[in-house]
Amino acid sequence: MGWDGISEFVYVAEYESFTRAAKELGMSTAQVSRQISALEKRLNIKLLYRTTRKVSLTEEGRIFYQHCRGVLDGLDAAEQAVSNLQSKPQGRIKLTAPVTYGEQQLLPLVNDFMVQYRDIEVTAFLSNQKIDLVDGGYDLAIRIGKLSDSTMMAKKLSRRTNFVCAAPAYLKKYGTPHVLSELSQHNCLLGTRDYWHFIDNDKHADKEVNKQADKEKNLRVSGTVQYNSGHSLVDAALKGLGIVQLPDYYVQQYLASGELVSLLDNYREPEESIWAVYPHNRHLSPKIRLLVDYLAERLAL
């Protein structure tokens, strides 16, 4: 059996669209459709369900896709291995990342990376919105928390922890909360959301009611401050205005110095993973792989 229709089938399977696959392959939609129809005829099986609104894989199509994807990745790897012997990493990398994490953690490391690899150029767009990598032409995204997009490949780079904390002066004046219900008596410094994340494992709760221990919980909180700036929230907490919940990279230095005190540690939610994410249908080029490996090493788990 020849290769005709294999690439077209894989791209349609991953994009769930003939039109988007055709655009990526530089072909017409009609060509892509004809190639896949011919492939199905040669195999004598139906690979795709087609409707006016959606394209999806049949059971046979899913099995065939997994094998085809592996074969194409192997070919890409072979090509890259040969080309790597003839060239050094170069060219542009376009990436996106959350704003604060990008500013504080990621881009300083990217700058260090570029000092080592002078022939690489980087374009970075920092946004807290989830960006479509394929439509935006991005090579790489840094994302935090649970991943939901199965069409993307991902490598874990690091983890982060959210801390609830306050200044000693605030706690001396207003008291220290020991259970989640006591937060309603305190001034909570809010970010873009009016709720905080916890693990609901209250040891004082009725054991029969609390059979599902360590269940994640969103607790609605309130206060006199709401900023969409983590730095400003840290400043407010340091000045004794209230209690704040923020990721470790905002508050670690102040917890270490004693300027902030960690609270409600028994209720702290699990660590969130930080991922490098890239489109499934793009085998990592040498420059992207180098950057991902560099970040993984520097952000050591």
N, C-alpha and C positions, 0 to 999 in steps of 0.2 A: 504494500500500500504506500502511495506517495505522500508528500507533505501538503498537497493542495487542501486548503480549507482548515488546516490545523490552527494556524495563527488567528485566522478570522474567528473560528469557534471559541478559542480561549479569550480573545478580547471581548466578544459579545457576552460570554459567560460572566466575565468580571465587571463589565460596564452595565450589564442587563439592558443593553440598548444596541441596536444595529447602527443607529446614526452616530452615536459616540464612538463606537468601535471603528466605524468607517473613517471618521475624522482622525482618530489616532493613527490608523494604518495608512492614511493618505489615499484611500480608495473611495469609490462611490458606495452608497448604501446598497444599491442593486447588485454590485459586484460581490459584496460581502454575503448578501443573501444567497446568490447563486452558488458561491463556493461552499457554503454550509449545507445547502440543499443537496449538492453533489456529494458531499462528504457523508451525509445521512443515507443517501442512496447506495454508496459504496459499502457502508457498514451494515445497511439494511436495518437500521434502528433510528428511532426518533430521539434526537439529542436535546431539543428545546421545545418548550411550550411557547407559542406565539399568540398574543392577543393584541388588540389595538392599543392597549395601555401598558402592557408589561411583557417582558421576556424572562423566562425562568428555565432552569435545568430540569430535565426529566431525571428519574433515578439512574438510568443508564448514562445520561449526560453528565451527572455528577461524578460517576466513577471514571468515565472517559476523560473528563476535565482534569481530575487529579493526576492522572498519568501524563496527559499532554503538558500540563503546567510543569511537571518535573522534568520532562524532556526539554522543553524550551529553556527552563532555567539552567539546565546542564549545558545547552548550546551557548547560552549567554556567558556562562562561567568559563567555558572553553575559549571563547573569543576574547574575553577580558584577560585571561591568563596569558594568552599569546601577545595581546597588545601591551600588556604591562611590561613585557620584556623589552619593548621598543620605546616606551615613553614613560615620563614621570607624571604624577598627578597634576592636572592643570584644568583651567576652565572655571565656570561660574557655578556656585551652589546657591539655590534659592530656598530659603527656609522660613518657617514661621514658628512662633512660640508665645506663651502667655506673657503679658507685659512685664510684670515685676520679676518673675522668674527669669525671663529673658535678659532684663537689665542687670540683675544682681548676680545671677549664677551662670547663665549660658554665654552671653556675648563676650564677657571677659575671657572665657575659655576659647571661644572662637577666635578672638584676637591673638591669643597665644598660639593657636593652631596655625594661623596665617603667618606668624613670624617664622615658623618652621617651613611652611610651604608657600613660598612667595608667588608661585604661578597660579594660585587658586584665588578666585574672587568670590565674595559672599554678598548676597542681598538678603537682608532679614526684615521681615514685617512682623512686628509684635502686636498681638491682638488677643483679647480674652474671648473672642468669638471663634467658634469652630469653623475653620475654612476648608473648602473643598480643594484638596491638593491637586487633583487632576485638572479641574476647570481653571485653577489659578496658576497652573504650570509650576507647582512647587515640587522640589526634590525631597523635602524632608519637613516633618513637623515634630515639635516637642509637645507632648500632651501629658496631662496629670490626671490620675485616677483611673476609673474603669474605662476600657475601650469597648466601643460598640460596633465599630465599622469592620466587618469581616473581610472586606475587600482590600484591607491594608495589612502590610507586614509590620511587625513591631519588635523592638529590642529594648529590654528594660535597662535604663541607665542608672537610676537611683531611686530613693524614696524620700518622702517628706512626712512630717508629723505636725498636726495642729495642736497648739498649746492654748489653754485658757490661763490668763495671768493678769496680775494687777500690781500696782506699786505698793510697797509696805505702808506708805502714808495713808493710802485709801483704805487698806485693810484695817489699820489701827483705828480709823475713824468710823468705818461702817461695818466692820466685822468680816470674818472669812466664811464663805459658803462651803459647806461640807457635802451637801446633796444637791441634786439638780433643781429640786423644787425651790431651794433658797435663792436661786438666781432672780426670781420674780421680785425680790426685795432689794435688788442692786441695780445700779446704773450700768447697763451693758452697752459698750461702744460698738456700733454696728457698721458693717461694710455694705455691700450692695444688696445683701439679703437680710431679712429680719428673723432668721433662725440660725442656730448653731448645731453642729454635728456632734453626737455623743454615742457611746455604747450604753444602753439601758441595762445596767447590772446592779441596780440599787439593792444593797444587801438588807435594807430595811423593808423591802417590799415583801408581800405575802408570797411564800414559796410556791403555793399552788398557782397563783396568778403569774408568777415569774418563771414558769417552766422554760420559756425561750430566753434563757440568759444570754447576755452579750449580743442582744439584738440592736442593730443600728437605729438611732433615733434622731429625728430633727426636732429640736426644742425651740419654740418661738420665744424670743427675748425682746426687750425694749430698753430704750434709754434716750438721753438727750443729744446724742451725737450719731450721725450717720454720714460716713465719708466713703467715697470710692477710691480711697488711697490708703494702702497699708501703712506707709510711712507716717501719715498723719494720725492714723489710729494708734500706732506705737507711741507717738509723741503725746497724744492725749492720755494714754495709760501711764506713761512716765510722769506726767504732771498731776496724777492722782484723780483724773476725772471719772474713772470707772474701770470696769473689767473688760478685757478684750479676748477674742479668740483669733489667732493668726498662725500661719505656717512657721516652722522653726527658723527659716532663714531671715524672718523679720525680728525675732525675739531672742535668739540664742545668746547673743553677746550680753543682753541685759539680764537674762536669767543667770548667766555665769557670774556677772558682776554683783548680783543681788539687787539691782535696780528694779527688777520685776520678780514676782514670786509665782511659781506654777501652782495652779489650783485644780481641784477635781480630777486628779490624775487617775483615779479608779474608773473614771467615765471616759477617758480619752479614747477616741476612735482609732481603729487600726491605721497603720501607716499607709499612705497612698503611694502607688508606684508612679514613677516618672519615665516616660517612654519616648524613644525615637521611632517615629512612624513614617513609612514611605509606601507609595503605591505598589500593590502586589505585582502589577504587570511590568514593573521596571526593575530589572536586575541591578543591584547596587554597582555603580561605577566605582573605579578605584578611589576617586576623590571623596565620594559620599561614604564609602566604607571606611576610609581613613578617618574622616571626621566623626562618624558614629563610634568607632572603636576608641578614638581619642577621648571623646566625651565620657564614654562608659568607664574608661580607666581613671579619668580625673574626678568623676563624680562617684567614685568607688562605692559599691553597695555596702 
